[in-house]
Amino acid sequence: MGDPIKKIELKDGTIRYRFVIDVGRDPDGKRKQLTKTYDTRKEARAEYAKIKHQTDEGTFVGPDKITVAEWLDTWLTSATIDVEKATASNYADALLPVRERLGHRRLQQLSEEDVDGLVSWMLTSGRKRGGKVGSGLGVRSVQLTLGRFRAALNIAVRRKLVVRNVAQYTQIPREARRKAEAAAAERVPWSETEVRQFLAAIRDHRLHAPVLLSLIGMRPAEVCGLRWSAVDLEAATLSVELTRTLVDGEIEEKGPKSEKGKRRLPLPKPLHAALKAIKARQAREAMKAGDAYDRSGFVLVDELGAAWKTDKFRRAIYKLMAQAKVRKVRPYDARHACLTYLATSGVPDVIVSAWAGHADLSFTKRVYIHPNAEHLKEAANQLDELLG
C-alpha cells in the first residue's frame, strides 16, 4: 500500500499535504470518504492515523453541519413516539430555552461552557411565561431542561454525531439549589384549622363540592375529569378514571397516569352531602336553561353545564381564598394537606398511598407528607407517657 499522504501544489505555489480516507458507509450502504488537507506531512500523517484508528474502533465522528435545533427536532420525533400527548408537549416545552439560546449553533461546536452558560441564563433571566418575563426560572424547570438536553445529546453520541455529551457533567449551582430548597420548605399546605376555616366560608358556594373533592386528595385534573357516571351516590363511592387537562391549547381527556391512579374511593359524609346538593342544583339549572344547557355529564360545570378546565378551577379557588381571607396556597396543595392529615392521623402508609393513587409508597411519604408543629406536639404527648 502506497503512502496515503499526497503532496499537492496550490495555484499560488503553496505546498499542502492531503489524504482521502474511508470512514464507513451511509444508511444506503454507499461508501463515505473524508478529505483532509494540512500544511505539513507530519500533521497530515498524525490526523490520518487518528482517523484510521477511530474508524477501526467504531468511534469515529465525521464532520456534520446539523444545528442544535435541527437535532432536537429529530430527537423529539423519536423520543415521543410512545408517550402521551401531554408528555410530548412537556418534552418540547422543556427544550425551548435550549432552542432560544443554542438552537442556531452547530451541534458539533457545542462546549461545556455553552451548557453552563445556558443554565446560568435560565436561572437569572430565562423566563418567558408563567411569571415576570425576563426573571429567572425555578431550579426544577432548569433541571427538566438539562435532563432532556442530556438525553438528546446521549442519542447524538450513540449515532456518532458528536464525540461526547457536553451536558453530562453540568450542574446547577449549589446556591441556586439551596434557595430552591428553602423556598420549597416555606411552601406549607393548609393546617387542619385553615381547612376548616376555608370550608366554613364557602359552604354555600357552588364550588363547595369540587373543593371538597380536592381536599380528599384528588388532583385538579381528576376533579375536572370526574363525571357523574363515576359517582355512585347510593353506594357513597366515586371512581377516579378520567383526567381533563389543557395541552397545547386543546382539551385532553385521558385515564390516570398509572393503574394505581384508577381507584374507587368511599365518600366522606360531608362530600356525599355536597355532591347530592350540587347535583340537585345542576338539575334546576338545566331545567331553567332548557336547550341552552350543555349536558356534558361532568361534576364540575358552570351554570349552563359547560365543563371546566384546570386553569379556570385554579383561578376560581384563588378568588375564594381571598374572599375567605385564608392563606393562599396552590390548589394542588389541598392534595398534600389531605395526605398529610391521613398519615398523621394513624392511617397506615399503604392505605394513604392507595388513596392517593400512587404506585410507590416511599414517593407518597417523601413528597406529600408534611408534619408540622401540631403533629410534633402529638409526638411529645406520646413521649410524656414513656418518660413520665
C-alpha positions in Angstrom: 0.0 0.0 0.0 1.4 3.4 -1.0 1.7 6.4 1.2 -1.9 7.8 1.7 -0.5 11.3 2.2 -0.2 13.1 -1.1 1.8 16.3 -1.7 -0.2 18.9 -3.7 0.6 22.3 -5.0 -1.9 25.0 -5.0 -2.3 27.6 -7.8 -0.2 30.1 -5.9 2.6 27.6 -5.5 1.9 26.8 -1.9 2.6 23.2 -0.9 0.0 21.2 1.1 -0.5 17.6 2.1 -3.8 15.9 1.6 -5.3 12.4 2.2 -8.6 10.7 1.4 -9.8 8.1 3.9 -12.8 5.8 4.1 -14.9 6.5 7.2 -17.7 4.0 6.9 -20.9 3.8 4.9 -24.1 5.8 4.8 -27.5 4.3 5.6 -27.8 3.2 1.9 -24.5 1.3 2.0 -22.6 3.8 0.0 -19.0 4.3 0.9 -18.3 7.6 2.8 -14.9 9.2 2.4 -13.3 12.2 4.1 -10.7 14.5 2.5 -8.4 16.5 4.8 -5.6 18.9 3.9 -2.7 20.1 6.1 0.3 22.4 6.0 2.8 19.7 6.8 3.2 16.0 6.1 3.6 15.4 9.8 0.3 16.9 10.7 -1.5 15.0 7.9 0.1 11.7 8.9 -0.9 12.2 12.5 -4.5 13.0 11.6 -4.7 10.1 9.2 -3.5 7.7 11.9 -6.0 9.1 14.4 -9.0 8.8 12.0 -7.9 5.3 10.9 -7.7 4.2 14.5 -11.1 5.7 15.4 -12.7 4.2 12.3 -11.3 0.7 13.1 -12.6 1.1 16.7 -16.0 2.3 15.5 -15.7 5.6 17.4 -15.0 8.0 14.6 -17.4 11.0 14.3 -17.3 12.7 11.0 -18.0 16.4 10.4 -21.7 17.3 10.3 -23.4 20.7 9.8 -26.6 19.8 11.7 -27.6 22.5 14.2 -28.8 22.0 17.8 -32.4 23.0 16.8 -32.3 20.5 13.9 -31.1 17.7 16.1 -33.7 18.4 18.8 -36.4 18.1 16.1 -35.0 14.7 15.1 -34.7 13.6 18.7 -38.1 14.7 19.8 -39.7 12.8 16.9 -38.1 9.6 18.1 -38.3 10.2 21.9 -42.1 10.9 21.8 -43.3 8.1 19.7 -44.9 6.1 22.5 -45.7 8.8 25.1 -48.9 10.7 25.8 -49.6 14.0 24.1 -49.1 15.9 27.4 -45.8 14.2 28.0 -44.6 15.0 24.4 -45.7 18.6 25.0 -43.7 18.7 28.2 -40.6 17.4 26.4 -40.9 20.1 23.8 -41.5 22.9 26.3 -38.5 21.8 28.4 -36.2 22.3 25.4 -37.5 25.8 24.4 -34.7 27.5 26.4 -32.1 25.4 24.6 -33.6 26.3 21.2 -33.6 30.0 22.1 -30.1 30.1 23.5 -28.2 27.5 21.4 -30.5 26.4 18.6 -28.6 28.2 15.9 -25.2 26.6 16.9 -23.7 23.7 15.1 -24.2 20.6 17.3 -20.5 19.6 16.9 -19.4 23.1 18.1 -21.1 22.9 21.5 -18.9 23.0 24.5 -19.4 22.5 28.3 -19.1 26.3 28.7 -22.1 26.7 26.4 -24.2 24.5 28.5 -23.0 26.1 31.7 -23.9 29.5 30.2 -27.4 28.1 29.3 -28.0 27.1 32.9 -26.8 30.4 34.2 -29.0 32.3 31.8 -32.1 30.2 32.7 -31.6 30.8 36.4 -31.2 34.6 36.0 -33.3 35.7 33.0 -34.7 32.8 31.1 -38.4 33.1 32.0 -40.8 33.7 29.0 -44.1 32.9 30.6 -45.8 31.9 33.9 -44.4 34.9 35.7 -42.4 38.1 35.1 -40.8 37.8 31.7 -37.0 38.1 31.9 -36.8 36.8 35.5 -35.1 33.6 36.4 -36.7 30.1 36.1 -37.0 27.8 39.0 -34.5 25.1 39.7 -37.0 22.4 38.9 -37.6 23.9 35.4 -33.8 24.1 34.8 -33.4 20.5 35.9 -36.1 19.4 33.5 -34.4 21.2 30.6 -31.0 19.9 31.5 -32.3 16.4 31.7 -34.0 16.4 28.3 -31.0 18.1 26.7 -28.7 15.4 28.2 -30.9 12.7 26.9 -30.9 14.2 23.4 -27.1 14.5 23.4 -26.7 10.9 24.6 -28.5 9.8 21.4 -26.4 12.1 19.4 -23.3 10.4 20.8 -24.8 7.0 20.0 -25.5 8.0 16.4 -21.9 9.3 16.1 -23.0 12.9 15.5 -20.8 14.2 18.4 -17.8 12.7 20.2 -19.2 13.3 23.8 -22.1 14.6 25.7 -21.1 18.2 26.7 -24.0 18.4 29.1 -23.1 15.3 31.0 -21.3 17.0 33.9 -23.1 20.3 34.0 -24.5 21.0 37.5 -27.0 23.6 38.8 -25.0 25.9 41.2 -25.3 24.9 44.9 -26.6 28.3 45.9 -29.5 28.1 43.5 -30.3 24.6 44.8 -30.1 25.8 48.4 -32.5 28.7 47.7 -35.0 26.4 45.9 -34.9 24.0 48.8 -35.6 26.9 51.3 -38.5 28.1 49.2 -40.0 24.7 49.0 -39.7 24.3 52.7 -41.7 27.6 53.1 -44.5 26.3 50.9 -46.6 24.6 53.6 -50.1 23.1 52.9 -53.0 24.2 54.9 -53.3 23.1 58.5 -56.5 21.4 59.8 -57.6 24.8 61.2 -57.1 26.5 57.9 -59.0 23.8 56.0 -62.0 24.2 58.4 -61.9 28.0 58.1 -62.0 27.8 54.3 -64.8 25.3 54.2 -66.9 27.3 56.6 -66.5 30.3 54.3 -67.6 28.6 51.1 -70.2 26.2 52.4 -73.0 27.7 50.3 -70.9 28.3 47.2 -71.5 26.2 44.0 -67.8 25.1 44.2 -68.2 23.6 47.7 -68.3 20.0 46.4 -65.4 20.4 43.9 -63.3 22.0 46.6 -64.1 19.0 48.9 -63.0 16.7 46.1 -59.6 18.5 46.1 -59.5 18.2 49.9 -59.9 14.4 49.8 -56.7 14.3 47.7 -57.9 14.3 44.1 -55.7 16.1 41.6 -57.2 19.2 39.9 -57.2 17.3 36.6 -59.1 14.5 38.3 -61.7 16.9 39.7 -62.2 18.5 36.3 -62.4 15.0 34.7 -64.9 13.5 37.2 -68.2 12.5 35.5 -71.5 11.8 37.3 -71.4 8.4 35.8 -68.3 7.7 38.0 -70.2 8.8 41.2 -72.5 6.3 42.9 -74.5 8.3 45.5 -76.4 5.3 46.7 -73.2 3.4 47.5 -71.5 6.6 48.5 -68.4 6.0 46.3 -66.7 7.6 43.3 -64.3 6.2 40.8 -61.2 8.1 39.6 -61.0 7.1 36.0 -60.5 10.2 33.9 -58.4 13.4 33.9 -59.1 16.6 32.0 -56.2 18.9 31.1 -55.2 21.6 28.7 -52.4 20.5 26.3 -51.1 23.0 23.7 -54.3 24.9 23.9 -56.5 21.8 23.4 -58.5 19.8 26.0 -57.2 16.3 26.5 -59.2 13.7 28.4 -57.4 10.5 29.3 -57.1 8.0 32.1 -54.8 8.4 35.1 -51.1 8.1 34.8 -51.0 4.5 36.1 -53.2 1.6 37.0 -52.8 2.6 40.7 -54.3 6.0 39.7 -57.5 4.3 38.8 -59.2 3.9 42.2 -62.6 3.7 43.8 -62.9 5.9 46.9 -65.6 5.8 49.6 -67.2 9.3 50.1 -66.8 11.1 53.4 -70.2 12.2 54.7 -69.7 15.9 54.1 -68.7 15.3 50.5 -71.6 12.9 49.9 -74.0 15.6 51.1 -72.3 18.3 49.0 -72.4 16.1 45.8 -76.1 15.5 46.3 -76.7 19.2 46.7 -74.7 20.2 43.6 -76.4 17.5 41.5 -79.8 18.8 42.6 -78.7 22.4 41.8 -77.5 21.4 38.3 -80.8 19.7 37.6 -82.6 23.0 38.4 -80.1 24.9 36.3 -80.6 22.5 33.4 -84.4 22.9 33.6 -84.1 26.6 33.7 -81.7 26.8 30.7 -83.6 24.3 28.6 -81.9 23.6 25.2 -79.1 26.0 26.0 -77.8 23.7 28.7 -74.8 21.6 27.9 -75.3 18.1 29.3 -71.6 17.3 29.4 -72.0 14.9 32.3 -69.2 16.4 34.3 -69.5 17.2 38.0 -67.6 20.5 37.7 -69.6 22.6 35.3 -70.8 26.2 35.1 -74.5 27.3 35.2 -75.0 26.2 31.6 -73.4 22.8 32.1 -70.1 23.5 30.4 -67.2 21.6 31.8 -64.3 23.5 33.5 -60.6 23.4 32.7 -58.0 23.2 35.4 -56.8 26.8 34.9 -60.3 28.1 35.4 -60.7 26.0 38.5 -57.4 27.3 39.9 -58.3 30.9 39.4 -61.7 30.4 41.0 -60.2 28.8 44.1 -57.7 31.6 44.4 -60.6 34.1 44.3 -62.4 32.1 47.0 -59.3 32.1 49.2 -59.1 35.9 49.0 -62.7 36.2 49.9 -62.4 33.8 52.8 -59.2 35.6 54.0 -57.2 32.4 54.2 -53.6 31.9 53.4 -53.1 31.5 49.6 -51.8 28.1 48.7 -51.7 26.2 45.4 -54.9 24.2 44.7 -52.7 21.1 44.3 -51.5 21.6 47.9 -55.0 20.5 49.0 -53.8 17.1 48.0 -50.8 17.5 50.2 -52.9 18.6 53.1 -55.2 15.6 52.8 -52.5 13.0 52.6 -50.6 14.7 55.5 -53.7 14.6 57.6 -54.4 10.9 56.8 -50.8 10.0 57.5 -50.6 11.8 60.8 -54.0 10.6 61.9 -52.8 7.0 62.1 -54.0 5.8 58.7 -51.5 3.1 57.6 -48.9 4.2 55.0 -50.1 1.6 52.4 -53.7 2.9 52.7 -52.6 6.6 52.3 -50.6 5.6 49.2 -53.5 3.7 47.7 -55.9 6.6 48.5 -53.5 8.9 46.6 -53.3 6.6 43.6 -49.6 6.1 43.9 -47.7 3.0 43.0 -44.7 4.0 45.1 -45.3 4.2 48.8 -42.0 5.9 49.5 -42.8 8.6 47.0 -46.1 9.4 48.8 -44.2 9.7 52.2 -41.3 11.7 50.7 -43.2 14.2 48.6 -46.7 14.6 50.1 -46.4 14.2 53.9 -45.6 17.4 55.7 -45.5 17.1 59.5 -45.9 20.4 61.3 -45.6 21.7 64.8 -49.0 20.4 65.8 -48.1 16.9 64.7 -44.8 17.1 66.6 -46.7 18.1 69.7 -48.7 14.9 69.4 -45.3 13.0 69.4 -44.3 14.9 72.5 -47.6 13.9 74.2 -46.9 10.3 73.5 -43.4 10.7 74.9 -45.0 12.1 78.1 -46.3 8.6 78.8 -42.9 7.0 78.2 -40.8 9.4 80.1 -43.3 10.4 82.9 
